[in-house]
Amino acid sequence: MLQHPQIDPVALQIGPLAIHWYGLTYLAAFALFFWLGRLRLRHEPYASITQPRRWEKRDVEDILFLGVLGVVAGGRIGYCLFYQPAYYLQHPLEVFYVWQGGMSFHGGLIGVMLAMVWYARSRGRPFFQVMDFIAPCVPTGLAAGRVGNFINGELWGRVADPSLPWGMVFRGAGDLPRHPSQVYQFLLEGVLLFVLLWLYARQPRKTGQVSGVFLLGYGVFRFIAEFFREPDAHLGLLALGMSMGQWLCVPMIVGGIALWWWSGREDARGA
């Protein structure tokens, strides 16, 4: 049985300025996206696209800027709507209190998609061409976020069998060992999804299929990880014994399969 290390959430203190580990993981996520996005510019079909203009470094910068806005706005609004709608209806101004915590990946995904709709239309590019470009660059950012969750000792897992070698006691979660679900999500939604998606995207694919595999892959891996993650205390388990996170993954899985199939059909019709 392991003890969660008592890591100070503040990585660096310079006078009144406090730099938190969680903020650093966000910076790492954005830096990884920028690096991987520049690598994607060399990959097909993006290296050969010339209409309405070539893909360039500026596109990666613009997508990153809009994506950050979409993640923050969508993630916060999604959390308020999906997880505590009654509370925020009574305290609407607290929706803007982002420093208090509370972000939803699924809300952030919707926010990014809306931002990419605007980007695609403003640049005259097909929406799924844009989404296929960014999809393989996202999982490393998710992995960085899970590192932040682990450092902060938050979003811990369900109670584990005491014989589990990596069972961990988290401060504030009682004296029983729990699954380090942040590590599970780091490995599944972050590392494994990145490797699979990056390799999949390197081969010729129909437009939209890389996005479909991302939705499917994240939905499946998050659904699995939720079996080991402690449900939100104010929600518990919902219908069919599933958590809110699992229910939000169901449309992702269905949508991913449908998008992958539809993309292949549309490409075949246009050929």
N, C-alpha and C positions, 0 to 999 in steps of 0.2 A: 504494500500500500504506500503510495507516494503522497507527499505533501506539495500542494501547489506553491511554487516559490513566491515569496513576498516581494514582488517587483514594484518599485515606486512608479506610479503612472507618469510621473514627471521625469522625462529623460534628461533635461538640462534646465537649470534655473540660472538666469542672468538678471540679477536685480529683480524687478517686478515682472519680468518676462519669463513665463514658464512654457517650455516646449514639451508637449506630451508625446509619449510613445505612439498613441493612437493617431495623432497628427502626422507623425513621421511615417506611419504605415500608409496613410493616405498619399503622402508625397511619393513614397516608394511605388504605390500603385500607379500613380500618374506617370512617373518616370518610366516604369516598365511598359506602360501602354505606348508612350511616345517612342521608345526604342523599338518595340515590336512592330509598331505602325510603320516606322521607316523601313524595317525589313520587309514588310508586306508590300511596299512599293516596288520591290524587285521581283515579286512573285506574279505569276500569271493568274488571272487575266489582266491584272492592274498594270503590269509593266508595258503592255501592248495597247492599252486603251488610249485613244487620241481624241475621242468625241464625248462631250462637247469640248473637252481639253484633257490633257494628260493629268494623271494623278501625281501630285507633288508633295514635298515636305509641308507646304502651307496647308494642304488639306488635312494632314495629320494634326497640325496645330489647331486649326479651326474645329475639327471634330473633338479634340481633347477639351477645348474650352467649352464648347456646347455640352459635351458629355458631362463635365463636372457640374454645370448648372442643372442638367437633368437629373443627375444622381442625387444632389443635395435637395433640390425642390421635390422631386418625385419620391425620394426615399423618406423624407419627413412627412409629406402629405399622405403617402401610402401607409406609414406607420399609424398615423392618427386615424385614418379611415378603417384600416384592416384590424387593428389591435385594440384601440381604445376610442371608438367613435363617440360613445355617450359622454365620456369625460371631456373630450375636446369640443363637443357641442356646447357644453356648459362653460368651458374656459377657452374660447376661440383664439384669444391672443397668445395663448401658450403654444399654439401651433408653430409660432415663430421662435420659440425658445429652444433652438437647436442645440445649445450648449448643455441642455439638461439630458441629452441622449434620446434615443428612440428613432431608429432608421429601419426602413424595410427594403430588403433587396428587391422584392417584387414591385414595390412602388418606384424604386430607383430605376428598374428596367423600363417601366412604362414611361418615366420621365425622359430617359435616354432615347427611347423610340420616338417620342414626340419631338425631341430636339433634332433627331436625325431626319424626321419628316420635313422639318423646316429647312435643314441643311440641304437635303436632296433636292427639294423644290427650288431653293435659291441658287443652286449650282447646276440645275438641269440634269441631274444624275438619277438613274433609277434607284428607288428606295432600297431594294434588296441588294443591289450592288454595293451600296454603302454599308448595309448591315452585315453583309458577307465579309466586307473588309475589316470591320472592327471586331467581329465575333471571336476570332482566335486570340485577340489581344486582351480579352476581358478576364479570363480565369486567373491570370497571375495577380491581377488587382484584387480579386476575391480572396486569393490565398493570403495576400498582404493584410487584408482586413481581418482574417481569422487569426493571424499572428497577434494583431492588436487586441482581439477579444481574449486570447489566452493570456497575454501580458496583464490585462486588466482583471483577469479572473472572473469574467462575466460569461453569460450564456453557457454555463456548465451543463454537463450531461446528467442523465438519470442515474439513480443509485445502481451500482454495479455489484456483481458477486465479489465478496471479499477476497476470493482467490485470484481475481484478475490481476496479473502482474503490473499492469499500468493503471489500475484503479487509483484515483486521485482525490484527496480531500481538499475541497475548496473553501476558503474563508467565507463565511456567511451562508454556507450551504449545509451546515451540520457536520457531524463527526463521521458520517458514513462515506466510504469511497464511491466515487462517481466516474462515469465515462468522461474522458477528456474530449468531449464532442467537438470542441473547437479544432483539435488536431485532426479528428476524422474529417471534418469539413475542409480543412486545409488540404488534406491529401486527396479527397474525392473531388470537391468542387473546384479546387485550385490546381493542384499538380496533375492529377490524372486527366481531368477534363482538358487542361491545356495541351498535354501531350497528344491525346486522341484527336482533338480538334485541329491542332497545328498540322499534324500529319495528314489528316483528312483533307484539309484545305489546300495542301500542296499539290494535290492531284486535280485534274480537270473536273469541275463540278458544274451542275446546272445552277443558274442564278437563283438564289434563295435556299439552296440545299445546305450550305454551310450554316446559315442562320437557323434552319430547321434542326440540324444536329445539335447546335448549341442549346436551343430550347429543350430538346429532348434530353440531352446529356445532363444539363443542370437540373432539370426537373427530376430525373431519375436519381441522381446522386444526392440531391437535397432531400428527396423523399426518404431515401435509405437512412441518411444521417439523422433525420428527425426521430427515428425509432430510438436513438441513443441520447437525444437532446432533451433536457427538461422542458416541458411545455410552459408557456407563459403562465405565471401564477394566477393572473386575473382571468385567464381563459380556460386553462386546463385542456383536457382532451375533448374534442367535439364529436360530431356524429361519426359512427362507425369506429370510434376509438382513435380517430386521427387528429393530429394537431392542426392548428391554423396554417403552419408552414406547409404541411402535407396537402391540405386542401388547396392552397394557392399554387402548389406544384402540379396539380391535376390538369388544369387548363394549359399549363406550359407543355406537359408531356403530349397531350392530345393535339395542341396547336403545332408542336414540333413535328409530329408524325404527319399531320395534314399538310404542313408547309413543304416538307420534303417530298411528299407524294405529288402535291399540286405543282411544285416547281418542275418536276420531271415531266409531268403531263403537258404543262404549258410550253416547255422547251420543245417537246416532241411535236406539238401542234404547229409551232412556229417554223419548224425545220422543213 
